[in-house]
């Protein structure tokens, strides 16, 4: 291989790496802003899996990871076990994962998946698109919101979340004093 070919190959590899890093950053951070979402989450009525209504609102002193998902969404199904592990690792008085099945998700599907995947965090159903609009709307699943202990939306993620990004956001909440 000539020196020019090696140089060209090295340059191509570097350019492809830059491209993939930029693509990763775009995919993970494009939803991080809160432009379409309210600064603070308002109380909203969802349904428990037994059909009873429940009012969900930010919980003072508790960080919430709110995940909107659908039973027929493969990335959602891949992300739920990861969220279960995060809940087991961090869950308690200071942190909680909540999952909201989007409209069109049947109670039977959601319940079966919950048992099959061994999910222990709370799972609710959105009864209508109107409910989701109050929280800024959900266009694609999975979509996740990270809410600090003061009720402010500090992260919005469209698509499966990478754990390094998630933990970076938690560190950022802690640094800025939003932990409690």
PyMOL commands that set and color helices and strands:
alter all, ss='L'
color gray80, all
select helices_A, chain A and resi 3-29+74-90+107-117+129-134+163-175
alter helices_A, ss='H'
color red, helices_A
select strands_A, chain A and resi 44-47+53-56+63-69+95-101+122-125+143-147+153-158
alter strands_A, ss='S'
color yellow, strands_A
deselect
rebuild
show_as cartoon
